[in-house]
Amino acid sequence: GDSVTQTEGLVTLTEGLPVMLNCTYQTIYSNPFLFWYVHYLNESPRLLLKSSTDNKRTEHQGFHATLHKSSSSFHLQKSSAQLSDSALYYCALRNTGANTGKLTFGHGTILRVHP
Amino acid sequence: EAAVTQSPRNKVTVTGGNVTLSCRQTNSHNYMYWYRQDTGHGLRLIHYSYGAGNLQIGDVPDGYKATRTTQEDFFLLLELASPSQTSLYFCASRKGQNYAEQFFGPGTRLTVL
């Protein structure tokens, strides 16, 4: 079945340093949709980025990601981390071929930014 | 902004207890989902539905039932709660299109003693 693998556990960064959260996926289908969701403490998870276009950079709120089908990756990046970026980040996969309405989520990566 | 509400927000029950978690969306979304969130496991899909009366099995369905009574309402039932079901539960909804995002509710924290 489908699977999503993210940077494990906790990533701790100093404010101002670049952010890179890894996401790779496995699927038998050729047209995946990839999503990044962010979950701030005491809030609901919400969509940060999404893409279905190979090799096209997508950006939102200072974050960016590029879907690379050749390497099955959709890494999340930001040039300079802010304290307010501290949150739990999920990468998720949706397949057009499966038509199940399901998203497959990774285990999540906690990003903690300190001064 | 799509609205998804959940009730109760917090619930404590005992082992063997009967619990119903409620979710309502007023966005005319086709799909609704129940997830549980646990440290080290992330969001795991319990059940989902693509319309009133429909139910699909998710990835971790054991010990859970669900029912979609209307377009708006989706319920998660734990008929014999166990401590392993202590978790944070999220409901979500989305439109039917492939690229549509999921909108999450505020979550229900369930503790089974």
HADDOCK unambig.tbl for C-alpha pairs under 7 A between the chains (distance, minus, plus):
assign (segid A and resid 33 and name CA) (segid B and resid 99 and name CA) 6.86 0.50 0.50
assign (segid A and resid 43 and name CA) (segid B and resid 106 and name CA) 6.39 0.50 0.50
assign (segid A and resid 44 and name CA) (segid B and resid 104 and name CA) 5.82 0.50 0.50
assign (segid A and resid 44 and name CA) (segid B and resid 105 and name CA) 6.09 0.50 0.50
assign (segid A and resid 44 and name CA) (segid B and resid 106 and name CA) 5.07 0.50 0.50
assign (segid A and resid 45 and name CA) (segid B and resid 104 and name CA) 6.09 0.50 0.50
assign (segid A and resid 46 and name CA) (segid B and resid 103 and name CA) 6.64 0.50 0.50
assign (segid A and resid 46 and name CA) (segid B and resid 104 and name CA) 6.83 0.50 0.50
assign (segid A and resid 47 and name CA) (segid B and resid 101 and name CA) 6.72 0.50 0.50
assign (segid A and resid 96 and name CA) (segid B and resid 98 and name CA) 6.50 0.50 0.50
assign (segid A and resid 105 and name CA) (segid B and resid 43 and name CA) 6.37 0.50 0.50
assign (segid A and resid 106 and name CA) (segid B and resid 42 and name CA) 6.69 0.50 0.50
assign (segid A and resid 107 and name CA) (segid B and resid 40 and name CA) 6.34 0.50 0.50
assign (segid A and resid 107 and name CA) (segid B and resid 41 and name CA) 4.99 0.50 0.50
assign (segid A and resid 107 and name CA) (segid B and resid 42 and name CA) 4.13 0.50 0.50
assign (segid A and resid 107 and name CA) (segid B and resid 43 and name CA) 6.86 0.50 0.50
assign (segid A and resid 108 and name CA) (segid B and resid 42 and name CA) 5.37 0.50 0.50
